[in-house]
Amino acid sequence: MSTAVETRKPRRPGNALVEYLPFAAVLALVAFGLLRIAMYHWREGAVLIGGALLVAAVLRAALAHRNLALLTIRTRTVDVLSYAGLGLLILFVALTITGGPLR
C-alpha cells in the first residue's frame, strides 16, 4: 500500500507579495467601504463594497491560479459568478433604495 506524497516547490519571498496583492487590493476597498459606512455614508460604502467584489471577479477571471492565493475558493467559473453576482446585487440595492432614515 503506497501513499501519494505531494511535492511542492519552495516559495521564493518575492512570490508571496505577488500572490497576496490582489487580495490586499480587494480588502483595502472593502475596508474603505466599511469606513464610509461608519461615517454614515452607507450608500457610498455599499457601492465601494459592491465594486470591490466586482474587482475580485475581474481579478479571478484574468489572473492565473498561482497569483490568487486568497481569492481562489472554488473553480474559476464559480468564483467569478459568485463575486460578480454578489457585487451586482449589492450595487443594485445601494443604488435603488430611496428615502428612509439613512439617506
N, CA, C and O of each residue as an XYZ file, in Angstrom:
412
protein
N       0.830     -1.167      0.000
C       0.000      0.000      0.000
C       0.883      1.242      0.000
O       1.627      1.478      0.952
N       0.804      2.013     -1.035
C       1.649      3.209     -1.116
C       0.794      4.458     -0.914
O      -0.385      4.498     -1.265
N       1.413      5.443     -0.355
C       0.713      6.718     -0.148
C       1.291      7.749     -1.090
O       2.495      7.789     -1.344
N       0.409      8.575     -1.596
C       0.838      9.632     -2.507
C       1.371     10.797     -1.693
O       0.714     11.291     -0.776
N       2.547     11.215     -2.039
C       3.160     12.343     -1.354
C       3.152     13.533     -2.304
O       3.648     13.462     -3.428
N       2.580     14.616     -1.822
C       2.507     15.812     -2.647
C       3.827     16.561     -2.545
O       4.292     16.883     -1.452
N       4.414     16.827     -3.685
C       5.666     17.587     -3.691
C       5.365     19.012     -4.115
O       4.673     19.255     -5.104
N       5.893     19.934     -3.356
C       5.710     21.346     -3.660
C       7.067     21.999     -3.835
O       8.046     21.635     -3.184
N       7.097     22.963     -4.720
C       8.318     23.728     -4.890
C       8.397     24.758     -3.775
O       7.376     25.330     -3.393
N       9.558     24.997     -3.261
C       9.669     26.018     -2.219
C       9.344     27.395     -2.782
O       9.695     27.717     -3.917
N       8.670     28.200     -1.971
C       8.299     29.538     -2.410
C       9.474     30.488     -2.292
O      10.287     30.406     -1.371
N       9.530     31.375     -3.240
C      10.504     32.460     -3.147
C       9.835     33.621     -2.443
O       8.627     33.803     -2.599
N      10.565     34.416     -1.676
C       9.955     35.511     -0.922
C       9.226     36.525     -1.801
O       8.217     37.074     -1.359
N       9.671     36.793     -2.983
C       9.027     37.758     -3.876
C       7.668     37.290     -4.362
O       6.795     38.112     -4.641
N       7.475     35.989     -4.468
C       6.207     35.454     -4.956
C       5.064     35.692     -3.985
O       3.921     35.863     -4.410
N       5.349     35.706     -2.688
C       4.290     35.894     -1.697
C       3.618     37.243     -1.887
O       2.396     37.340     -1.776
N       4.376     38.270     -2.167
C       3.802     39.593     -2.393
C       2.897     39.596     -3.614
O       1.813     40.178     -3.584
N       3.329     38.957     -4.676
C       2.524     38.909     -5.897
C       1.247     38.107     -5.664
O       0.195     38.451     -6.205
N       1.327     37.055     -4.875
C       0.157     36.219     -4.616
C      -0.894     36.926     -3.775
O      -2.091     36.742     -3.996
N      -0.462     37.728     -2.816
C      -1.401     38.342     -1.881
C      -1.794     39.762     -2.258
O      -2.669     40.337     -1.610
N      -1.188     40.342     -3.269
C      -1.509     41.703     -3.676
C      -2.943     41.858     -4.184
O      -3.592     42.833     -3.804
N      -3.480     40.960     -5.018
C      -4.879     41.106     -5.435
C      -5.853     41.057     -4.249
O      -6.796     41.845     -4.191
N      -5.629     40.143     -3.314
C      -6.492     40.059     -2.140
C      -6.371     41.319     -1.290
O      -7.368     41.813     -0.764
N      -5.159     41.838     -1.154
C      -4.951     43.060     -0.373
C      -5.672     44.246     -1.004
O      -6.209     45.092     -0.289
N      -5.692     44.319     -2.329
C      -6.392     45.407     -3.011
C      -7.892     45.329     -2.761
O      -8.531     46.340     -2.471
N      -8.450     44.134     -2.871
C      -9.886     43.956     -2.626
C     -10.201     44.249     -1.162
O     -11.201     44.900     -0.861
N      -9.366     43.779     -0.268
C      -9.576     44.012      1.153
C      -9.490     45.502      1.495
O     -10.244     45.982      2.342
N      -8.592     46.229      0.854
C      -8.477     47.667      1.087
C      -9.748     48.394      0.632
O     -10.209     49.315      1.306
N     -10.310     47.988     -0.499
C     -11.568     48.592     -0.961
C     -12.707     48.316      0.008
O     -13.508     49.205      0.301
N     -12.781     47.097      0.502
C     -13.832     46.750      1.465
C     -13.647     47.538      2.762
O     -14.621     48.022      3.339
N     -12.408     47.668      3.219
C     -12.143     48.422      4.449
C     -12.533     49.886      4.276
O     -13.110     50.483      5.185
N     -12.227     50.462      3.130
C     -12.610     51.847      2.877
C     -14.137     51.972      2.805
O     -14.698     52.965      3.268
N     -14.805     50.979      2.230
C     -16.265     50.975      2.204
C     -16.856     50.906      3.601
O     -17.819     51.610      3.905
N     -16.289     50.068      4.447
C     -16.764     49.979      5.835
C     -16.511     51.277      6.591
O     -17.315     51.668      7.437
N     -15.403     51.946      6.293
C     -15.127     53.243      6.903
C     -16.181     54.269      6.499
O     -16.651     55.045      7.331
N     -16.549     54.270      5.222
C     -17.590     55.203      4.750
C     -18.937     54.885      5.406
O     -19.694     55.802      5.725
N     -19.243     53.618      5.608
C     -20.482     53.242      6.283
C     -20.442     53.726      7.732
O     -21.439     54.234      8.244
N     -19.306     53.570      8.387
C     -19.171     54.029      9.773
C     -19.305     55.544      9.886
O     -19.653     56.064     10.946
N     -19.027     56.254      8.787
C     -19.150     57.710      8.774
C     -20.546     58.143      8.322
O     -20.751     59.300      7.953
N     -21.499     57.220      8.351
C     -22.903     57.459      7.990
C     -23.097     57.801      6.518
O     -24.042     58.509      6.171
N     -22.229     57.317      5.661
C     -22.414     57.406      4.210
C     -22.583     55.977      3.701
O     -21.744     55.453      2.967
N     -23.698     55.360      4.114
C     -23.887     53.939      3.862
C     -23.986     53.618      2.383
O     -23.538     52.558      1.946
N     -24.570     54.522      1.606
C     -24.721     54.242      0.178
C     -23.360     54.203     -0.515
O     -23.094     53.309     -1.318
N     -22.496     55.177     -0.202
C     -21.148     55.184     -0.786
C     -20.367     53.956     -0.340
O     -19.656     53.347     -1.140
N     -20.494     53.591      0.924
C     -19.802     52.412      1.433
C     -20.272     51.137      0.761
O     -19.466     50.268      0.426
N     -21.577     51.027      0.567
C     -22.116     49.832     -0.101
C     -21.660     49.767     -1.553
O     -21.369     48.686     -2.065
N     -21.599     50.914     -2.216
C     -21.119     50.938     -3.603
C     -19.651     50.514     -3.660
O     -19.252     49.785     -4.567
N     -18.849     50.965     -2.699
C     -17.444     50.555     -2.656
C     -17.298     49.053     -2.415
O     -16.450     48.407     -3.030
N     -18.109     48.504     -1.536
C     -18.033     47.067     -1.268
C     -18.492     46.265     -2.493
O     -17.870     45.262     -2.847
N     -19.573     46.704     -3.135
C     -20.008     46.041     -4.369
C     -18.950     46.131     -5.459
O     -18.708     45.168     -6.186
N     -18.322     47.302     -5.564
C     -17.237     47.471     -6.536
C     -16.048     46.582     -6.221
O     -15.407     46.051     -7.128
N     -15.751     46.417     -4.936
C     -14.645     45.541     -4.539
C     -14.911     44.100     -4.968
O     -13.998     43.397     -5.401
N     -16.155     43.666     -4.849
C     -16.496     42.309     -5.291
C     -16.393     42.170     -6.810
O     -15.999     41.119     -7.313
N     -16.743     43.221     -7.531
C     -16.580     43.182     -8.986
C     -15.098     43.163     -9.373
O     -14.712     42.485    -10.325
N     -14.278     43.902     -8.636
C     -12.831     43.861     -8.862
C     -12.301     42.452     -8.591
O     -11.462     41.947     -9.338
N     -12.790     41.824     -7.528
C     -12.387     40.443     -7.227
C     -12.779     39.504     -8.360
O     -12.019     38.602     -8.710
N     -13.964     39.712     -8.935
C     -14.396     38.862    -10.050
C     -13.489     39.042    -11.262
O     -13.120     38.064    -11.913
N     -13.133     40.278    -11.564
C     -12.252     40.546    -12.717
C     -10.867     39.956    -12.468
O     -10.286     39.339    -13.361
N     -10.335     40.142    -11.261
C      -9.019     39.589    -10.950
C      -9.029     38.065    -11.018
O      -8.084     37.460    -11.524
N     -10.081     37.450    -10.517
C     -10.181     35.986    -10.543
C     -10.271     35.469    -11.974
O      -9.734     34.409    -12.293
N     -10.953     36.224    -12.832
C     -11.092     35.803    -14.224
C      -9.809     36.032    -15.019
O      -9.490     35.259    -15.922
N      -9.075     37.090    -14.687
C      -7.946     37.487    -15.517
C      -6.605     36.888    -15.105
O      -5.763     36.615    -15.960
N      -6.398     36.680    -13.806
C      -5.085     36.239    -13.348
C      -4.999     34.720    -13.245
O      -6.007     34.026    -13.116
N      -3.785     34.236    -13.304
C      -3.543     32.796    -13.199
C      -3.789     32.323    -11.773
O      -3.719     33.111    -10.830
N      -4.071     31.056    -11.621
C      -4.384     30.461    -10.317
C      -3.249     30.673     -9.312
O      -3.505     30.893     -8.129
N      -2.028     30.609     -9.765
C      -0.889     30.718     -8.846
C      -0.706     32.131     -8.303
O       0.044     32.320     -7.345
N      -1.371     33.134     -8.890
C      -1.246     34.514     -8.430
C      -2.429     34.970     -7.581
O      -2.556     36.166     -7.315
N      -3.286     34.071     -7.154
C      -4.514     34.444     -6.451
C      -4.683     33.669     -5.155
O      -5.687     32.980     -4.976
N      -3.748     33.766     -4.278
C      -3.732     32.928     -3.078
C      -5.060     32.904     -2.332
O      -5.601     31.820     -2.116
N      -5.606     34.038     -1.932
C      -6.792     34.047     -1.085
C      -8.092     34.363     -1.826
O      -9.161     34.304     -1.219
N      -8.035     34.693     -3.102
C      -9.263     34.927     -3.865
C      -9.810     33.641     -4.472
O     -10.935     33.623     -4.970
N      -9.039     32.586     -4.435
C      -9.450     31.310     -5.008
C     -10.177     30.492     -3.946
O      -9.605     30.130     -2.918
N     -11.460     30.205     -4.218
C     -12.245     29.416     -3.281
C     -12.694     28.117     -3.951
O     -12.417     27.027     -3.451
N     -13.372     28.237     -5.059
C     -13.852     27.074     -5.821
C     -13.223     27.116     -7.204
O     -12.104     27.602     -7.370
N     -13.931     26.615     -8.179
C     -13.429     26.699     -9.547
C     -13.512     28.139    -10.032
O     -14.219     28.959     -9.446
N     -12.796     28.440    -11.092
C     -12.767     29.803    -11.617
C     -14.168     30.293    -11.972
O     -14.521     31.428    -11.654
N     -14.960     29.466    -12.618
C     -16.304     29.862    -13.032
C     -17.186     30.176    -11.837
O     -17.879     31.193    -11.826
N     -17.167     29.317    -10.839
C     -17.993     29.531     -9.646
C     -17.549     30.793     -8.917
O     -18.386     31.576     -8.467
N     -16.238     30.997     -8.798
C     -15.736     32.195     -8.123
C     -16.151     33.469     -8.849
O     -16.638     34.410     -8.222
N     -15.966     33.505    -10.149
C     -16.306     34.710    -10.917
C     -17.803     34.988    -10.834
O     -18.206     36.133    -10.627
N     -18.625     33.964    -10.991
C     -20.069     34.164    -10.917
C     -20.514     34.587     -9.520
O     -21.406     35.424     -9.381
N     -19.905     34.023     -8.497
C     -20.264     34.386     -7.118
C     -19.866     35.816     -6.796
O     -20.678     36.587     -6.284
N     -18.622     36.178     -7.093
C     -18.156     37.535     -6.824
C     -18.964     38.560     -7.616
O     -19.409     39.566     -7.063
N     -19.151     38.305     -8.904
C     -19.865     39.261     -9.745
C     -21.340     39.355     -9.354
O     -21.898     40.451     -9.300
N     -21.969     38.219     -9.083
C     -23.380     38.237     -8.710
C     -23.627     38.987     -7.418
O     -24.539     39.810     -7.342
N     -22.829     38.713     -6.406
C     -22.995     39.398     -5.129
C     -22.648     40.883     -5.250
O     -23.316     41.730     -4.656
N     -21.608     41.193     -6.014
C     -21.242     42.595     -6.231
C     -22.344     43.372     -6.924
O     -22.663     44.490     -6.522
N     -22.935     42.785     -7.972
C     -24.029     43.452     -8.684
C     -25.270     43.584     -7.807
O     -25.973     44.593     -7.874
N     -25.540     42.583     -6.994
C     -26.686     42.656     -6.082
C     -26.511     43.780     -5.061
O     -27.453     44.529     -4.801
N     -25.332     43.904     -4.488
C     -25.074     44.978     -3.525
C     -25.176     46.339     -4.207
O     -25.754     47.271     -3.647
N     -24.619     46.461     -5.411
C     -24.735     47.726     -6.148
C     -26.188     48.054     -6.452
O     -26.606     49.203     -6.307
N     -26.956     47.072     -6.867
C     -28.363     47.292     -7.173
C     -29.119     47.799     -5.950
O     -29.870     48.770     -6.041
N     -28.926     47.154     -4.824
C     -29.612     47.562     -3.595
C     -29.177     48.963     -3.180
O     -30.017     49.789     -2.820
N     -27.888     49.237     -3.226
C     -27.386     50.547     -2.798
C     -27.877     51.672     -3.686
O     -28.108     52.783     -3.208
N     -28.039     51.403     -4.964
C     -28.424     52.472     -5.891
C     -29.929     52.614     -6.058
O     -30.385     53.618     -6.607
N     -30.711     51.651     -5.606
C     -32.151     51.745     -5.816
C     -32.948     52.101     -4.578
O     -34.097     52.526     -4.702
N     -32.390     51.945     -3.391
C     -33.128     52.307     -2.174
C     -33.182     53.836     -2.087
O     -32.159     54.515     -2.169
N     -34.380     54.349     -1.921
C     -34.527     55.791     -1.799
C     -35.263     56.118     -0.492
O     -36.027     55.310      0.035
N     -35.011     57.305     -0.001
C     -35.694     57.748      1.211
C     -35.206     57.013      2.427
O     -34.125     56.425      2.416
N     -35.993     57.041      3.474
C     -35.626     56.358      4.714
C     -34.724     57.209      5.588
O     -34.329     58.308      5.201
N     -34.403     56.703      6.757
C     -33.613     57.495      7.688
C     -32.126     57.589      7.335
O     -31.423     58.425      7.903
N     -31.637     56.775      6.433
C     -30.209     56.755      6.109
C     -29.901     57.346      4.742
O     -29.062     56.813      4.016
N     -30.547     58.404      4.392
C     -30.351     58.977      3.050
C     -28.943     59.112      2.730
O     -28.598     59.576      1.643
